[in-house]
Amino acid sequence: MGEEMQLDRYYGPELRPFGQNSKPVKLTNAKHLKWIREQPCIITGKTGDTIDAHHVQRKAQGINDYLTVPLDHILHTQLHAQGVDYFQHHHRLDFKDALIAKLVERIIGLEKRVGGKRNGRSK
């Protein structure tokens, strides 16, 4: 059983961007992309107008703006020229780990804004 098949079980039928037999999913969110571009680059820590939102999934899997990480524009260009595997190895980076960290950071930030709950208790 390949990695894609294992990941497939974590998504409902309407959100299966990793499944082999699924249709491409399109989830767009301009606010989330704006937030990603305001974050420091996951490699250099730089901030500012040069930060791009790199989509972690392949285009054949659809467009999901939630599956993005902040990358400096120059590094983003290098990534697409060099390929993902080489880029991750060269920078000692795992996009899945970086993506999870950014999503957790985003969720915590949103919970704080709306007075969310943690561990079943109100803050």
C-alpha positions as CSV (number, residue, x, y, z in Angstrom):
1,M,0.0,0.0,0.0
2,G,1.5,3.3,-1.1
3,E,1.6,6.5,0.8
4,E,-1.2,8.0,-1.3
5,M,-3.5,5.2,-0.4
6,Q,-2.7,5.6,3.4
7,L,-3.3,9.4,3.2
8,D,-6.6,8.9,1.4
9,R,-8.3,7.5,4.5
10,Y,-7.9,10.9,6.3
11,Y,-10.2,12.8,3.9
12,G,-13.9,12.8,3.4
13,P,-15.1,12.0,-0.1
14,E,-15.4,15.7,-1.0
15,L,-11.8,16.5,0.1
16,R,-9.6,13.7,-1.3
17,P,-6.7,15.6,-2.8
18,F,-4.3,12.7,-2.3
19,G,-6.4,9.7,-3.5
20,Q,-5.5,8.0,-6.7
21,N,-9.0,7.8,-8.0
22,S,-10.3,11.1,-6.7
23,K,-11.2,14.1,-8.7
24,P,-9.1,17.2,-8.3
25,V,-10.2,19.4,-5.4
26,K,-10.4,23.2,-5.6
27,L,-10.3,24.9,-2.2
28,T,-9.5,28.6,-2.5
29,N,-9.1,31.1,0.4
30,A,-7.6,34.5,-0.3
31,K,-7.5,35.3,3.4
32,H,-5.4,32.2,4.2
33,L,-3.1,33.0,1.3
34,K,-2.7,36.5,2.6
35,W,-1.9,35.2,6.0
36,I,0.7,32.8,4.6
37,R,2.4,35.6,2.7
38,E,2.6,37.6,5.9
39,Q,4.5,34.7,7.6
40,P,8.3,34.4,7.7
41,C,9.9,32.2,5.0
42,I,10.2,28.6,6.4
43,I,13.9,28.5,5.3
44,T,15.3,32.0,5.7
45,G,13.0,33.6,8.2
46,K,12.6,36.7,6.0
47,T,9.4,38.6,5.9
48,G,7.9,41.2,3.6
49,D,6.7,41.6,0.1
50,T,9.0,38.9,-1.3
51,I,7.1,36.0,0.4
52,D,5.2,33.6,-1.9
53,A,2.6,31.0,-0.9
54,H,4.0,27.7,-2.2
55,H,1.3,25.1,-2.8
56,V,2.6,21.8,-1.4
57,Q,0.4,19.5,-3.5
58,R,0.7,18.6,-7.2
59,K,-1.5,20.5,-9.6
60,A,-3.1,17.2,-10.7
61,Q,-4.5,16.9,-7.2
62,G,-6.3,20.2,-7.5
63,I,-5.8,23.6,-5.9
64,N,-6.0,23.7,-2.1
65,D,-4.9,27.1,-0.7
66,Y,-4.8,25.6,2.8
67,L,-1.9,23.3,1.7
68,T,0.6,26.2,1.4
69,V,3.8,27.3,3.1
70,P,5.6,30.7,3.0
71,L,8.7,30.8,0.8
72,D,10.9,33.6,-0.2
73,H,10.3,34.3,-3.9
74,I,13.8,33.5,-5.0
75,L,13.7,30.2,-3.2
76,H,10.3,29.5,-4.6
77,T,11.7,30.0,-8.1
78,Q,14.6,27.7,-7.3
79,L,12.3,25.1,-6.0
80,H,10.4,24.9,-9.3
81,A,13.6,24.9,-11.3
82,Q,15.3,22.2,-9.2
83,G,12.4,20.0,-8.3
84,V,10.8,19.3,-4.9
85,D,12.9,16.3,-3.9
86,Y,16.3,18.0,-4.6
87,F,15.1,21.2,-2.9
88,Q,13.9,19.5,0.2
89,H,17.1,17.4,0.5
90,H,19.3,20.5,-0.1
91,H,17.6,22.6,2.5
92,R,17.0,19.7,4.9
93,L,13.3,20.4,4.8
94,D,10.1,18.4,4.8
95,F,7.2,20.3,3.3
96,K,4.7,18.1,5.1
97,D,6.2,18.9,8.5
98,A,6.3,22.6,7.6
99,L,2.7,22.5,6.4
100,I,1.5,20.9,9.6
101,A,3.3,23.5,11.7
102,K,1.8,26.4,9.7
103,L,-1.7,24.9,9.9
104,V,-1.4,24.4,13.7
105,E,-0.1,28.0,14.1
106,R,-3.1,29.3,12.0
107,I,-5.6,27.3,14.0
108,I,-4.3,28.5,17.3
109,G,-4.3,32.1,16.0
110,L,-7.9,31.8,14.8
111,E,-8.9,30.2,18.1
112,K,-7.4,33.1,20.1
113,R,-9.3,35.6,17.9
114,V,-12.7,34.0,18.4
115,G,-12.1,32.9,22.0
116,G,-11.9,29.2,21.1
117,K,-11.8,26.2,23.4
118,R,-8.9,23.9,24.2
119,N,-9.1,20.5,25.8
120,G,-12.8,20.9,26.1
121,R,-12.6,23.9,28.4
122,S,-13.2,27.6,27.7
123,K,-10.2,29.9,28.0
